[in-house]
């Protein structure tokens, strides 16, 4: 078929790919686009093709159904919307890289170039997509690609995005949330949009006819996710709470046994990062760049005013390279340690690192001994007075 003479704008393109690491956002946005299309087009000819497959044979069957749907003209209404849903073979993996799937996608891409889109629209949703593939580049050229990169703990602005998303969701449900409760909710959930949405739904039901969600509500029913549990180990260290610290360590060590991607060294590096952040905060408090009291957004505004030329260029020692919320959570904890104690804690953790790497001692015992030494009873030190906290 010849290419349509008038090429549609990207915004109104009848060919759309919605993809990205944030699977929750991908599914929500794809559902929204499909609903808008079917409402606009009317009729009953629309098709949803499940493309979440486990092998190349299933992928080829899904592509065959798609090609058939594209060639079947609508009988009712003014057009037809097709949704290739949860497509799992556009990534650089075993199924997506198989020769048969690669060749069929290439043929489909050529057909899409020659397709007349007057009465048909195609939506593809996928979490993982290899942007180097010809098929992806074809869609990007012919239609519109929407990418939802998921929140990451390494992104400085993820807490702001999470807070904005949460406030919007609460407004849609006719609720508000206090700043203190919002900070705790984000801390428990971490950079996980799907769980955040779920926890907001739970909170809205829990408070009933009350319009404001409070800190006690969050503490009562919200679930701490895996990433937040990892932060809980560092928080227990910062709080100088030995029973809680050993409990969190025990939980994390069980995770290490069950998850091959986790290790004792990984736990140790997280603790080193925590102590380093507290040392940085000690210095920032001494310089008067930040104040120990106030809400998160006031603290973040203080960080933005810190003179960059006064800080190290090496990101490992530059506090502004850390997530602002991580620093904020550590702010009330620095007063529990003197500067000398934090320096000693770094030395103990580095020694722990050497022992974990070079000795045959039990890793869990080495970590426990180190943490007991760090969190022991506070010792008066000159550094405490100098820090002013």
C-alpha positions as CSV (number, residue, x, y, z in Angstrom):
1,X,0.0,0.0,0.0
2,X,1.3,3.6,-0.7
3,X,2.2,5.8,2.1
4,X,-0.4,8.4,3.0
5,X,0.4,11.8,1.5
6,X,-0.2,13.8,4.7
7,X,2.0,12.7,7.5
8,X,0.3,13.1,10.9
9,X,2.0,15.1,13.6
10,X,3.8,13.3,16.4
11,X,1.1,14.3,18.9
12,X,-1.7,12.9,16.8
13,X,0.2,10.0,15.4
14,X,-1.8,6.8,14.9
15,X,1.2,4.7,15.8
16,X,2.4,5.0,19.4
17,X,4.9,3.1,21.5
18,X,4.8,3.5,25.3
19,X,7.7,2.0,27.1
20,X,10.2,2.4,30.0
21,X,11.4,1.0,33.3
22,X,8.4,2.3,35.2
23,X,6.0,-0.5,34.3
24,X,3.2,1.1,36.4
25,X,3.4,4.4,34.5
26,X,3.6,2.5,31.2
27,X,0.5,0.5,31.9
28,X,-1.5,3.5,33.2
29,X,-0.5,5.7,30.2
30,X,-1.2,2.9,27.7
31,X,-4.6,2.3,29.2
32,X,-5.3,6.0,29.0
33,X,-4.4,6.3,25.3
34,X,-6.4,3.2,24.4
35,X,-9.4,4.5,26.2
36,X,-9.2,7.9,24.5
37,X,-8.8,6.2,21.1
38,X,-11.7,3.8,21.5
39,X,-14.0,6.6,22.8
40,X,-13.0,8.9,19.9
41,X,-13.4,6.2,17.2
42,X,-16.5,4.5,18.6
43,X,-17.6,1.2,17.3
44,X,-16.7,-2.3,18.5
45,X,-13.9,-3.4,16.2
46,X,-11.0,-2.6,18.6
47,X,-8.6,-5.3,19.5
48,X,-6.2,-6.0,22.4
49,X,-3.5,-8.5,21.7
50,X,-1.6,-9.9,24.7
51,X,2.1,-9.9,23.8
52,X,3.5,-10.9,27.2
53,X,5.2,-14.1,26.0
54,X,7.8,-16.6,27.3
55,X,9.2,-18.0,24.1
56,X,9.7,-17.2,20.4
57,X,6.8,-19.3,19.3
58,X,4.4,-17.3,21.4
59,X,6.0,-14.1,20.1
60,X,5.5,-15.1,16.5
61,X,1.9,-16.0,17.2
62,X,1.3,-12.5,18.7
63,X,2.9,-10.8,15.7
64,X,0.8,-12.9,13.4
65,X,-2.4,-11.8,15.2
66,X,-1.2,-8.2,15.0
67,X,-0.6,-8.3,11.2
68,X,-4.0,-9.9,10.7
69,X,-5.6,-7.2,12.9
70,X,-3.9,-4.5,10.8
71,X,-5.3,-5.9,7.6
72,X,-8.8,-6.4,8.9
73,X,-10.7,-3.2,8.2
74,X,-13.3,-2.0,10.7
75,X,-16.9,-2.9,10.0
76,X,-18.5,-0.5,12.6
77,X,-17.7,3.0,13.6
78,X,-15.2,5.4,12.0
79,X,-12.0,3.5,12.9
80,X,-10.2,0.7,14.7
81,X,-7.7,0.8,17.7
82,X,-5.3,-2.1,18.2
83,X,-3.3,-2.5,21.4
84,X,-0.3,-4.8,21.4
85,X,-0.2,-5.1,25.2
86,X,2.7,-5.8,27.5
87,X,5.0,-6.6,24.6
88,X,7.9,-8.6,26.1
89,X,10.0,-9.3,22.9
90,X,11.4,-5.9,22.0
91,X,14.3,-6.1,24.4
92,X,17.8,-7.5,23.9
93,X,17.0,-10.9,25.5
94,X,16.7,-14.5,24.5
95,X,13.2,-14.2,22.9
96,X,13.7,-10.8,21.4
97,X,17.1,-11.7,19.9
98,X,15.9,-15.0,18.3
99,X,16.4,-15.0,14.5
100,X,12.7,-15.7,13.7
101,X,11.4,-12.9,15.9
102,X,14.0,-10.4,14.7
103,X,13.2,-11.2,11.0
104,X,9.5,-10.9,11.6
105,X,9.8,-7.6,13.4
106,X,11.9,-6.4,10.4
107,X,9.1,-7.4,8.0
108,X,6.5,-5.8,10.3
109,X,8.5,-2.6,10.4
110,X,8.5,-2.4,6.6
111,X,4.8,-3.1,6.4
112,X,4.2,-0.2,8.9
113,X,6.1,2.1,6.6
114,X,3.8,1.3,3.7
115,X,0.6,1.2,5.8
116,X,-2.3,3.6,5.3
117,X,-3.4,4.8,8.7
118,X,-6.7,6.6,7.8
119,X,-8.9,4.2,9.8
120,X,-6.5,2.3,12.0
121,X,-4.4,3.2,15.1
122,X,-1.8,1.0,16.7
123,X,-0.6,1.2,20.3
124,X,2.3,-0.9,21.6
125,X,3.2,-1.0,25.3
126,X,6.4,-2.6,26.6
127,X,8.6,-2.2,29.6
128,X,12.0,-3.2,28.1
129,X,12.9,-2.0,24.6
130,X,16.2,-2.1,22.8
131,X,16.5,1.3,21.2
132,X,19.2,0.1,18.9
133,X,16.8,-2.2,17.0
134,X,15.5,-1.2,13.5
135,X,11.9,-1.8,14.7
136,X,12.2,0.8,17.5
137,X,13.8,3.3,15.1
138,X,11.0,2.7,12.6
139,X,8.3,3.5,15.2
140,X,10.2,6.5,16.4
141,X,10.3,7.9,12.8
142,X,6.7,7.0,11.8
143,X,4.9,7.7,15.0
144,X,5.4,8.7,18.6
145,X,7.4,7.2,21.4
146,X,6.6,7.9,25.1
147,X,9.3,6.8,27.5
148,X,8.8,6.4,31.3
149,X,12.2,6.0,32.9
150,X,11.2,4.9,36.5
151,X,12.4,6.7,39.6
152,X,15.9,5.8,40.9
153,X,17.5,6.4,44.3
154,X,20.4,7.9,42.4
155,X,18.2,10.6,40.8
156,X,18.3,13.7,42.9
157,X,14.8,14.7,42.1
158,X,12.9,11.4,42.6
159,X,11.6,12.5,46.0
160,X,10.1,15.7,44.5
161,X,8.5,13.7,41.7
162,X,7.1,11.2,44.2
163,X,5.7,13.9,46.4
164,X,4.1,15.7,43.5
165,X,2.6,12.4,42.3
166,X,1.3,11.6,45.8
167,X,-0.3,14.9,46.3
168,X,-2.1,14.7,42.9
169,X,-3.4,11.2,43.7
170,X,-4.6,12.3,47.1
171,X,-6.4,15.2,45.5
172,X,-8.1,12.9,43.1
173,X,-9.3,10.8,46.0
174,X,-10.6,13.9,47.9
175,X,-7.8,13.8,50.5
176,X,-4.8,15.8,51.7
177,X,-1.7,14.7,53.5
178,X,0.5,16.5,56.0
179,X,4.1,17.2,55.0
180,X,5.4,15.1,57.9
181,X,3.2,12.1,56.8
182,X,4.2,12.6,53.2
183,X,7.9,12.5,54.0
184,X,7.4,9.3,56.0
185,X,5.3,7.7,53.2
186,X,8.0,8.4,50.6
187,X,10.7,7.1,53.0
188,X,8.8,3.8,53.5
189,X,7.9,3.3,49.8
190,X,11.1,4.5,48.2
191,X,11.3,5.1,44.4
192,X,8.5,2.8,43.5
193,X,5.5,4.4,41.7
194,X,3.3,1.3,41.7
195,X,3.7,0.8,45.5
196,X,3.2,4.5,46.2
197,X,-0.2,4.4,44.3
198,X,-1.2,1.3,46.2
199,X,-0.3,2.8,49.6
200,X,-2.2,6.0,48.8
201,X,-5.3,3.9,48.0
202,X,-4.9,2.0,51.3
203,X,-4.5,5.2,53.3
204,X,-7.5,6.8,51.7
205,X,-9.7,3.9,52.7
206,X,-8.1,3.7,56.1
207,X,-8.9,7.3,57.1
208,X,-12.5,6.9,56.0
209,X,-14.4,10.2,56.1
210,X,-11.4,12.2,57.4
211,X,-10.0,14.4,54.7
212,X,-6.3,14.6,56.0
213,X,-3.9,11.8,56.2
214,X,-1.6,12.1,59.2
215,X,1.7,10.6,60.3
216,X,0.0,8.0,62.6
217,X,-2.0,6.7,59.6
218,X,1.1,6.1,57.6
219,X,2.8,4.4,60.5
220,X,-0.2,2.2,61.1
221,X,-0.8,0.6,57.7
222,X,2.0,1.4,55.2
223,X,4.4,-1.3,54.1
224,X,8.1,-0.8,54.0
225,X,9.5,-2.0,50.6
226,X,12.8,-3.8,50.0
227,X,14.8,-0.7,49.2
228,X,13.3,1.1,52.2
229,X,14.2,-1.8,54.4
230,X,17.8,-1.5,53.2
231,X,17.7,2.2,54.2
232,X,16.3,1.1,57.6
233,X,19.7,-0.5,58.4
234,X,21.4,2.8,57.9
235,X,18.7,4.6,59.8
236,X,19.1,2.3,62.8
237,X,22.8,3.1,62.7
238,X,22.1,6.8,62.6
239,X,19.6,6.5,65.4
240,X,22.2,4.8,67.5
241,X,19.6,2.1,68.3
242,X,21.6,-1.1,68.8
243,X,18.6,-3.5,69.3
244,X,16.9,-2.1,66.1
245,X,20.2,-2.2,64.3
246,X,21.0,-5.8,65.0
247,X,17.4,-6.8,64.1
248,X,17.7,-4.9,60.8
249,X,21.0,-6.5,60.1
250,X,19.6,-10.0,60.8
251,X,16.8,-9.3,58.3
252,X,19.2,-8.1,55.7
253,X,21.5,-11.1,56.2
254,X,18.5,-13.4,55.5
255,X,17.9,-11.4,52.3
256,X,21.5,-12.0,51.3
257,X,21.0,-15.8,51.6
258,X,17.9,-15.6,49.5
259,X,18.9,-13.1,46.8
260,X,22.1,-13.8,44.8
261,X,22.4,-10.2,43.8
262,X,22.9,-9.1,47.5
263,X,26.0,-9.6,49.6
264,X,27.5,-8.7,53.0
265,X,29.9,-6.3,51.2
266,X,26.9,-4.5,49.6
267,X,25.4,-4.0,53.1
268,X,28.8,-2.7,54.3
269,X,29.0,-0.2,51.5
270,X,25.6,1.1,52.4
271,X,26.7,1.7,56.0
272,X,29.8,3.4,54.8
273,X,27.7,5.8,52.7
274,X,25.5,6.5,55.7
275,X,28.4,7.4,58.0
276,X,30.1,9.5,55.2
277,X,26.8,11.5,54.8
278,X,26.7,12.2,58.5
279,X,30.3,13.4,58.5
280,X,29.5,15.7,55.6
281,X,26.4,17.0,57.5
282,X,28.6,17.7,60.6
283,X,30.8,20.0,58.5
284,X,27.8,21.7,56.8
285,X,26.2,22.4,60.2
286,X,29.5,23.8,61.5
287,X,29.7,26.1,58.5
288,X,26.1,27.3,59.0
289,X,25.1,26.1,55.5
290,X,22.2,24.1,56.9
291,X,20.1,24.2,60.1
292,X,19.1,21.2,62.2
293,X,15.4,22.0,62.2
294,X,12.8,22.5,59.6
295,X,10.8,20.6,56.9
296,X,12.3,18.8,53.9
297,X,11.7,21.6,51.4
298,X,13.2,24.2,53.6
299,X,16.3,22.0,54.0
300,X,16.5,21.4,50.2
301,X,16.3,25.2,49.6
302,X,19.3,25.5,52.0
303,X,21.3,23.0,50.0
304,X,20.8,24.9,46.8
305,X,22.5,27.9,48.5
306,X,25.6,26.0,49.6
307,X,28.6,27.6,47.8
308,X,29.8,25.0,45.3
309,X,33.4,26.3,45.3
310,X,33.6,25.4,49.0
311,X,33.0,21.7,48.4
312,X,35.2,18.9,47.0
313,X,35.1,18.2,43.3
314,X,35.2,14.5,44.0
315,X,31.6,13.3,44.1
316,X,32.4,10.7,46.8
317,X,33.1,13.6,49.2
318,X,30.7,16.2,47.9
319,X,27.4,16.2,49.9
320,X,25.5,17.8,47.1
321,X,26.1,14.7,45.0
322,X,23.9,12.7,47.5
323,X,20.2,12.6,47.3
324,X,18.7,15.5,49.3
325,X,16.2,13.3,51.1
326,X,18.9,11.0,52.2
327,X,20.8,13.9,53.8
328,X,17.6,15.3,55.3
329,X,16.8,11.9,57.0
330,X,20.3,11.9,58.4
331,X,20.1,15.5,59.7
332,X,18.6,14.7,63.2
333,X,20.9,11.7,63.6
334,X,24.2,13.6,63.5
335,X,23.7,14.9,67.0
336,X,23.9,11.4,68.4
337,X,27.6,11.1,67.4
338,X,30.6,13.3,67.9
339,X,32.8,14.0,64.9
340,X,35.5,11.9,66.5
341,X,33.1,9.0,66.8
342,X,32.0,9.2,63.2
343,X,35.7,9.2,62.1
344,X,36.3,6.2,64.2
345,X,33.2,4.6,62.7
346,X,34.6,5.0,59.2
347,X,37.9,3.4,60.4
348,X,36.0,0.5,61.9
349,X,33.9,0.0,58.7
350,X,37.0,0.1,56.5
351,X,38.7,-2.5,58.8
352,X,35.5,-4.6,58.5
353,X,35.8,-4.4,54.7
354,X,39.4,-5.8,54.9
355,X,38.2,-8.6,57.2
356,X,35.3,-9.5,54.9
357,X,37.6,-9.6,51.9
358,X,40.7,-11.3,53.3
359,X,39.7,-13.4,56.2
360,X,37.7,-16.7,56.6
361,X,35.8,-15.3,59.6
362,X,32.0,-15.6,59.5
363,X,30.7,-12.5,57.6
364,X,27.6,-11.9,59.8
365,X,29.7,-12.1,63.0
366,X,32.2,-9.6,61.6
367,X,29.4,-7.2,60.7
368,X,27.8,-7.6,64.1
369,X,31.0,-7.0,66.0
370,X,31.7,-3.8,64.0
371,X,28.2,-2.4,64.5
372,X,28.3,-3.1,68.2
373,X,31.7,-1.2,68.4
374,X,30.2,1.8,66.5
375,X,26.9,2.1,68.3
376,X,28.3,1.6,71.8
377,X,27.5,4.2,74.5
378,X,28.3,7.8,73.4
379,X,31.7,9.1,74.5
380,X,32.0,12.9,75.3
381,X,34.4,14.4,72.7
382,X,35.6,17.9,71.8
383,X,34.2,17.4,68.3
384,X,30.7,17.4,69.7
385,X,31.0,20.9,71.1
386,X,32.8,22.1,67.9
387,X,29.9,20.8,65.7
388,X,27.4,22.7,67.8
389,X,24.9,19.8,67.6
